[in-house]
Amino acid sequence: MDEKMNIRPHRLTIDNRNSGSLTGIRDVVSFDEKQMVLDTDMGLLTVKGRDLHVSRLTLEKGEVDLDGTIESIAYSSNEALRKSGESLLTRLFK
C-alpha cells in the first residue's frame, strides 16, 4: 500500500526517434550504447537503439534524458526485482 503512494508520474516523450525524456524512473539497471534498462513505477523499460547516450540523469527526481537512434521500447514486469529487494546487477554478480 505504501509503495503506491510513492509512485511518481511516469512520462515517456520521444522526439523524432533521436532523443527522449523520461520521468518516473527509480533506477538505471543497465546501460550501454545499444540498450538501456530502466526500473520505472510502471515496470522495467528497455530502450534499444544505436549510439544511445544519457545526456541528463537525476535519480532524485526520477528523470532521464537520452540521445541516439531509438529503435525499440518495451515494458516488462519488475515484480521479481522489487520482491527480491536487490538490483539486477547485484543478483548477477553474486
matplotlib code that plots the C-alpha trace (Angstrom):
import matplotlib.pyplot as plt

x = [0.0, 2.8, 4.5, 1.5, 1.8, 5.4, 4.6, 5.8, 4.2, 5.6, 6.1, 7.9, 8.5, 10.4, 11.3, 12.0, 13.5, 16.7, 16.1, 13.9, 12.8, 11.6, 10.1, 9.1, 12.5, 13.5, 16.9, 19.1, 19.5, 21.9, 23.2, 25.4, 25.3, 22.9, 20.5, 19.2, 17.2, 15.4, 13.3, 10.2, 7.0, 5.2, 7.7, 11.1, 11.6, 14.1, 15.2, 17.2, 19.0, 22.3, 24.7, 22.5, 23.8, 22.4, 22.5, 20.9, 20.2, 18.6, 17.5, 16.4, 13.6, 13.4, 14.3, 16.4, 17.2, 18.7, 20.1, 20.8, 18.8, 15.9, 14.8, 12.5, 10.9, 9.4, 8.0, 8.2, 7.3, 9.6, 7.8, 10.6, 13.1, 11.1, 10.3, 14.0, 14.9, 18.1, 19.0, 19.5, 23.2, 23.6, 22.0, 24.1, 27.4, 26.7]
y = [0.0, 2.4, 1.7, 3.1, 6.3, 6.7, 6.3, 9.3, 10.4, 8.4, 10.1, 9.0, 11.5, 10.6, 13.3, 12.0, 8.8, 10.8, 12.0, 11.2, 12.4, 10.0, 10.6, 8.2, 6.4, 4.6, 3.2, 2.6, -1.2, -1.3, 0.9, 0.8, 2.4, -0.3, -0.8, 0.9, -0.9, 1.4, 0.5, 2.6, 2.7, 1.1, -1.8, -2.4, -0.3, -1.4, 1.0, -0.4, 1.6, 2.8, 5.3, 5.8, 8.4, 9.7, 13.5, 14.0, 11.7, 12.9, 9.9, 12.1, 13.5, 10.3, 12.0, 10.8, 12.5, 10.4, 10.9, 8.4, 6.4, 4.8, 1.5, -0.1, 0.5, -2.3, -2.6, -5.8, -6.7, -5.7, -7.5, -10.1, -7.3, -5.4, -8.5, -9.6, -6.2, -6.0, -4.7, -6.9, -6.1, -7.2, -10.6, -11.0, -10.6, -12.9]
z = [0.0, 0.9, -2.4, -4.4, -2.5, -3.7, -7.4, -9.3, -12.6, -15.4, -18.8, -21.9, -24.7, -27.9, -30.4, -34.0, -32.6, -31.9, -28.3, -25.4, -22.0, -19.2, -15.8, -13.0, -13.1, -10.0, -11.1, -14.1, -14.1, -17.1, -19.9, -22.9, -26.4, -27.7, -24.8, -21.7, -18.9, -16.5, -13.5, -13.5, -11.5, -14.4, -14.9, -16.4, -19.5, -22.1, -24.8, -27.7, -30.4, -31.7, -30.1, -27.1, -24.7, -21.4, -21.6, -18.1, -15.2, -12.0, -9.9, -7.0, -9.3, -11.4, -14.7, -17.6, -21.0, -23.7, -27.2, -30.1, -32.6, -30.7, -32.4, -29.8, -26.5, -24.4, -20.9, -18.8, -15.2, -12.4, -9.6, -9.2, -9.0, -6.3, -4.3, -4.1, -2.6, -4.6, -8.1, -11.1, -11.2, -7.6, -8.4, -11.5, -9.7, -6.7]

ax = plt.figure().add_subplot(projection="3d")
ax.plot(x, y, z, "-o")
ax.set_aspect("equal")
plt.show()
